[in-house]
């Protein structure tokens, strides 16, 4: 009986530990709005679910940026890039960090790390 109670107690403890370690993947999409920079890559997100992306290394300015729409559900960031020649290109990312100053996400075999910039 003592062995049973011992293993039962350990089982309950294990369940509590693993339940308490669940990752909170629910990010606040309001934190995403604004201008973000990662080296020469920039992204701007608007509260209405639109945004755009540009890379100054490709000699692209903000007023020439690639338009996209975006959604953030839990940790899933979706960008639907609107092509000038017609059509849309979806890109799916997993957000790993989102604060008022830092954005990190990964997808398509790459990891991205952005810092929020003024303006």
C-alpha positions in Angstrom: 0.0 0.0 0.0 2.9 2.4 0.8 4.4 1.8 -2.7 1.0 2.5 -4.3 0.6 5.8 -2.4 4.2 6.7 -3.2 3.8 6.2 -6.9 0.4 7.8 -6.9 1.8 10.9 -5.2 4.7 11.0 -7.7 2.2 10.7 -10.6 0.1 13.6 -9.3 3.3 15.7 -8.8 4.4 15.0 -12.3 1.0 16.0 -13.8 1.1 19.3 -11.9 4.7 20.1 -13.0 4.1 19.4 -16.6 0.8 21.2 -16.6 2.4 24.2 -15.1 5.1 24.3 -17.7 2.9 24.9 -20.7 4.1 27.7 -22.9 1.9 30.7 -23.2 1.7 31.2 -26.9 -1.0 33.9 -26.9 0.6 37.2 -28.0 -1.1 40.6 -28.0 -1.5 41.7 -31.6 -1.7 45.4 -30.4 2.1 45.2 -29.6 2.8 44.4 -33.3 1.7 47.8 -34.6 4.6 50.1 -35.5 7.9 50.1 -37.4 10.3 47.2 -36.8 14.0 46.9 -37.9 16.3 43.9 -38.3 19.5 45.1 -39.9 18.5 46.5 -43.3 15.1 44.8 -43.3 12.1 46.8 -42.1 8.5 46.0 -41.5 5.6 48.3 -40.6 2.4 47.0 -39.1 -0.8 49.0 -38.8 -3.7 48.2 -36.4 -6.1 47.7 -39.3 -4.3 44.5 -40.4 -2.2 46.0 -43.2 1.5 46.6 -43.4 4.5 46.6 -45.7 8.1 45.4 -45.8 11.2 46.8 -47.4 15.0 46.2 -47.4 17.4 49.1 -47.8 20.1 46.7 -48.9 18.1 46.2 -52.0 17.9 50.0 -52.5 14.2 49.9 -51.6 12.8 52.8 -49.7 9.7 52.8 -47.4 7.6 54.4 -50.0 8.4 51.5 -52.4 7.7 48.8 -49.9 5.9 45.5 -50.5 2.3 45.7 -49.2 0.9 42.9 -47.1 -2.1 42.1 -44.9 -1.4 40.4 -41.5 -3.1 38.4 -38.8 -1.7 37.2 -35.5 -3.6 34.3 -33.8 -1.8 33.0 -30.7 1.7 32.6 -32.0 0.9 32.2 -35.7 1.7 35.3 -37.7 0.4 35.3 -41.3 1.5 37.8 -43.9 -0.3 37.8 -47.2 2.0 39.7 -49.6 0.2 41.6 -52.3 2.0 41.4 -55.6 2.1 44.3 -58.0 1.7 42.0 -61.0 -1.3 40.4 -59.4 -1.9 37.7 -56.9 -0.9 37.1 -53.3 1.9 35.2 -51.6 1.2 33.9 -48.1 3.9 33.6 -45.6 3.5 31.8 -42.3 5.6 32.4 -39.2 5.7 31.3 -35.6 6.2 34.2 -33.1 8.6 33.3 -30.3 8.7 36.7 -28.7 6.7 39.9 -28.9 7.1 42.8 -26.5 6.8 46.5 -26.9 10.3 46.7 -28.2 11.2 43.2 -29.5 9.7 40.9 -32.2 11.1 37.5 -33.0 9.6 35.0 -35.3 10.7 32.0 -37.4 9.5 30.4 -40.6 10.6 29.2 -44.0 13.9 28.0 -42.5 14.9 31.4 -41.1 14.7 33.2 -37.8 14.1 36.9 -37.6 14.8 39.3 -34.7 13.4 42.8 -34.9 13.6 45.9 -32.7 10.9 48.5 -32.7 12.1 51.8 -34.0 10.5 55.3 -33.6 8.7 56.8 -36.5 
